[in-house]
Every structure is written in structure tokens, then in C-alpha cells.
Amino acid sequence: MQEFDHIQSLWQSHSVEVKISSEEMLTQAKKEVNSIRNKSVMNITGMLLSFIAISCLWLFFDFQSWTTYAGIFIFLTAIAATTFMLYRGHRLISKNDFTTHPNEFLVNLKLYQINRFNLYNKLYWIYAIALSLGIIFYFLEILTYFDTWLQCLIVLLTLGWMVFCSTLVRRAVMKREKERIALLIEKFERLGSQFKEGA
């Protein structure tokens, strides 16, 4: 048993340093930055499409109650504000080329990381509360057209969906994005230190 412990302690103390060339690291970083930029553009596009779809409700349907219009207005305001925040974050990672200004890009990447953290923590709850309020106002008129059992089902499904998105989905997305951005920051810091050593 002592021999096993000795071998295990030797194994744990043994560290292998993996050297990756600057070109390989730069290629990996380019791929990841492009992936983050594309995902950011897709998020903004999805929010804009949601804004247009909900605007069509306002324009093409004749609702009888002011509460329905208030609910739609709250939806549109929440979507517009969130889209603006997403666009601000997108500008941080896309306004300069990281191959010519790596230090400036690293600073912007760290700001993007903070921006995303705020978006998923503080602003998400404001967005969720606004959407909930919008749904309540919207449903005051819309649910009257359905049978009681269907009204209950729609309310339960809506609440369940919001709880699911607010807990499991939000945490998973936050964790994945946090790890991804932290890894990218680490790569840029290592890349910067390799360039300093090579100079």
C-alpha cells in the first residue's frame, strides 16, 4: 500500500508543460472569437425578430382592452432594452481586430465578460419581471376567449416555462459562457506573454 501511495505522490507531483506555438494559439483564438461574435449576432437577430413579431400583434390585431396593449408595450420595451444591451456587448468584441491590437482586445474581452455577467444576473431578472408583467396584462383579455381548463393550462405552462428558463437554462448558459470567455482571456494572456518573451 505504501508503494502505491509513493507512486501516486510521484505521479501527482509530475507536471508536463505543453507548449503550443503562437500560431496554433492564435488560430484557436480566432475560431473562438468568431464563434462568440457569431453567437452574439444571432442573439441580437433573434431579439429583433421577436420585436418585429410582437409589433405585428400591435399593428394587425384589434384588441378590445387597453391591458393587452399595455402588455405588448411592456414586451416591446423589455425586448428593445435587452437588444440594446446585447448590441453594446457585441460592439466590445467586434470594434477592433485582436491580431493588431491584442492588449486593447483583451481589455474589451474582460469588459464583455463583466457585461455578460451583469446581463445574466442583474438585468435578466428585470427582463423576466417585465415579461411576466407583460404576460399578465396580455392574458387579461386573451384568456377570456378560452375555457377555464385551457386558461389554467396556459397559465401553468407559461409559469413552468419561465421557471425552467430562469433556473436550469440560465445557469447552464451562464456556466458555459463564463468558462468559454475565461478560457479565451487566458489564451490571450498567454499569447501576449509568448509575444513578450519572443521579442
C-alpha positions as CSV (number, residue, x, y, z in Angstrom):
1,M,0.0,0.0,0.0
2,Q,2.9,2.4,0.8
3,E,4.3,1.7,-2.7
4,F,1.0,2.7,-4.3
5,D,0.9,5.9,-2.2
6,H,4.5,6.7,-3.2
7,I,3.8,6.1,-6.9
8,Q,0.6,8.2,-6.6
9,S,2.5,11.1,-5.0
10,L,5.2,10.9,-7.7
11,W,2.5,11.0,-10.4
12,Q,0.8,14.0,-8.8
13,S,4.0,15.9,-8.4
14,H,5.0,15.2,-12.0
15,S,3.8,18.1,-14.3
16,V,4.1,18.2,-18.0
17,E,4.3,21.6,-19.6
18,V,2.6,21.6,-23.0
19,K,4.0,24.2,-25.4
20,I,1.6,25.4,-28.1
21,S,3.0,27.6,-30.8
22,S,1.8,31.2,-31.1
23,E,0.3,30.4,-34.5
24,E,-1.7,27.5,-33.2
25,M,-2.9,29.5,-30.2
26,L,-3.8,32.4,-32.5
27,T,-5.7,30.1,-34.8
28,Q,-7.7,28.7,-31.8
29,A,-8.3,32.2,-30.5
30,K,-9.6,33.4,-33.9
31,K,-12.0,30.5,-34.1
32,E,-13.4,31.1,-30.6
33,V,-13.7,34.9,-31.1
34,N,-15.5,34.3,-34.4
35,S,-17.8,31.9,-32.6
36,I,-18.6,34.4,-29.8
37,R,-19.2,37.1,-32.4
38,N,-21.5,34.9,-34.5
39,K,-23.4,33.8,-31.4
40,S,-23.8,37.5,-30.4
41,V,-25.1,38.4,-33.8
42,M,-27.6,35.5,-33.7
43,N,-28.8,36.7,-30.2
44,I,-29.3,40.2,-31.5
45,T,-31.1,38.9,-34.6
46,G,-33.4,36.7,-32.6
47,M,-34.3,39.6,-30.3
48,L,-35.0,41.9,-33.4
49,L,-37.2,39.2,-34.9
50,S,-39.1,38.9,-31.6
51,F,-39.6,42.6,-31.5
52,I,-41.0,42.6,-35.1
53,A,-43.3,39.6,-34.4
54,I,-44.7,41.2,-31.3
55,S,-45.0,44.6,-33.1
56,C,-47.1,42.8,-35.7
57,L,-49.6,41.8,-32.9
58,W,-50.0,45.5,-32.1
59,L,-50.4,46.6,-35.7
60,F,-52.6,43.8,-37.2
61,F,-54.9,42.7,-34.4
62,D,-57.7,44.7,-32.9
63,F,-57.7,44.1,-29.2
64,Q,-60.6,45.3,-27.0
65,S,-58.8,46.0,-23.8
66,W,-56.1,48.6,-23.0
67,T,-54.4,46.0,-20.8
68,T,-53.5,43.9,-23.9
69,Y,-51.8,46.9,-25.5
70,A,-50.1,47.7,-22.2
71,G,-48.8,44.1,-22.1
72,I,-47.5,44.3,-25.6
73,F,-45.8,47.7,-24.9
74,I,-44.1,46.2,-21.9
75,F,-42.9,43.2,-24.0
76,L,-41.5,45.6,-26.7
77,T,-39.8,47.8,-24.1
78,A,-38.1,44.8,-22.4
79,I,-37.0,43.4,-25.8
80,A,-35.7,46.7,-27.0
81,A,-33.7,47.4,-23.8
82,T,-32.2,43.9,-23.8
83,T,-31.4,44.1,-27.5
84,F,-29.6,47.4,-26.8
85,M,-27.5,45.7,-24.1
86,L,-26.7,42.8,-26.3
87,Y,-25.6,45.2,-29.1
88,R,-23.4,47.1,-26.6
89,G,-21.7,43.9,-25.6
90,H,-21.3,42.9,-29.3
91,R,-19.5,46.2,-30.0
92,L,-17.0,45.4,-27.3
93,I,-15.7,42.3,-29.0
94,S,-16.1,43.4,-32.6
95,K,-14.9,47.0,-32.7
96,N,-11.2,46.2,-33.1
97,D,-9.0,43.5,-34.6
98,F,-7.4,41.4,-31.9
99,T,-4.5,40.5,-34.2
100,T,-3.3,44.2,-34.5
101,H,-4.4,45.4,-31.0
102,P,-4.3,42.3,-28.7
103,N,-4.0,44.2,-25.5
104,E,-6.9,46.5,-26.3
105,F,-8.9,43.5,-27.4
106,L,-8.1,41.7,-24.1
107,V,-9.4,44.8,-22.1
108,N,-12.6,44.8,-24.2
109,L,-12.9,41.0,-23.7
110,K,-12.8,41.5,-20.0
111,L,-15.4,44.2,-20.2
112,Y,-17.5,41.9,-22.3
113,Q,-17.2,39.2,-19.6
114,I,-18.4,41.7,-17.0
115,N,-21.2,42.9,-19.4
116,R,-22.4,39.3,-19.9
117,F,-22.3,38.6,-16.1
118,N,-24.5,41.7,-15.5
119,L,-26.8,40.7,-18.3
120,Y,-27.3,37.2,-16.9
121,N,-27.5,38.2,-13.3
122,K,-29.0,41.6,-12.7
123,L,-30.6,42.6,-16.0
124,Y,-32.0,39.1,-16.6
125,W,-34.3,39.5,-13.6
126,I,-35.5,42.9,-14.7
127,Y,-36.2,41.4,-18.1
128,A,-38.0,38.4,-16.6
129,I,-40.2,40.6,-14.3
130,A,-41.0,42.9,-17.3
131,L,-42.0,39.8,-19.4
132,S,-44.1,38.4,-16.6
133,L,-45.9,41.8,-16.2
134,G,-46.4,41.9,-19.9
135,I,-47.8,38.4,-19.9
136,I,-50.2,39.2,-17.1
137,F,-51.6,42.3,-18.9
138,Y,-51.7,40.5,-22.2
139,F,-53.5,37.5,-20.7
140,L,-56.2,39.6,-19.0
141,E,-58.1,39.8,-22.3
142,I,-56.7,36.9,-24.3
143,L,-57.5,34.2,-21.7
144,T,-61.2,35.2,-21.6
145,Y,-61.6,33.6,-25.1
146,F,-60.7,30.2,-23.7
147,D,-62.4,27.6,-21.5
148,T,-61.4,27.6,-17.8
149,W,-59.4,24.4,-18.1
150,L,-57.5,25.8,-21.0
151,Q,-56.9,29.0,-19.2
152,C,-55.4,27.1,-16.3
153,L,-53.2,25.0,-18.6
154,I,-51.9,28.1,-20.5
155,V,-51.0,29.9,-17.2
156,L,-49.3,26.7,-15.8
157,L,-47.3,26.1,-19.0
158,T,-46.3,29.8,-19.1
159,L,-45.2,29.8,-15.5
160,G,-43.4,26.4,-15.9
161,W,-41.6,27.7,-19.0
162,M,-40.4,30.9,-17.2
163,V,-39.2,28.9,-14.2
164,F,-37.4,26.4,-16.4
165,C,-35.7,29.2,-18.3
166,S,-34.9,31.2,-15.2
167,T,-33.2,28.3,-13.4
168,L,-31.8,25.4,-15.5
169,V,-31.4,27.1,-18.8
170,R,-30.0,30.4,-17.5
171,R,-27.5,28.6,-15.2
172,A,-26.3,26.3,-17.9
173,V,-25.8,29.1,-20.4
174,M,-24.1,31.3,-17.8
175,K,-21.7,28.5,-16.8
176,R,-20.8,27.6,-20.4
177,E,-20.3,31.2,-21.5
178,K,-18.3,32.0,-18.3
179,E,-15.9,29.1,-18.9
180,R,-15.6,29.9,-22.6
181,I,-14.8,33.6,-22.1
182,A,-12.4,32.8,-19.2
183,L,-10.5,30.3,-21.4
184,L,-10.3,32.9,-24.2
185,I,-9.0,35.5,-21.8
186,E,-6.4,33.0,-20.5
187,K,-5.3,32.2,-24.1
188,F,-4.9,35.9,-25.0
189,E,-2.9,36.5,-21.8
190,R,-0.6,33.5,-22.6
191,L,-0.4,34.7,-26.2
192,G,0.7,38.1,-25.0
193,S,3.3,36.7,-22.7
194,Q,4.7,34.5,-25.5
195,F,5.0,37.5,-27.8
196,K,6.8,39.4,-25.0
197,E,9.2,36.5,-24.5
198,G,9.8,36.3,-28.2
199,A,10.6,40.0,-28.5
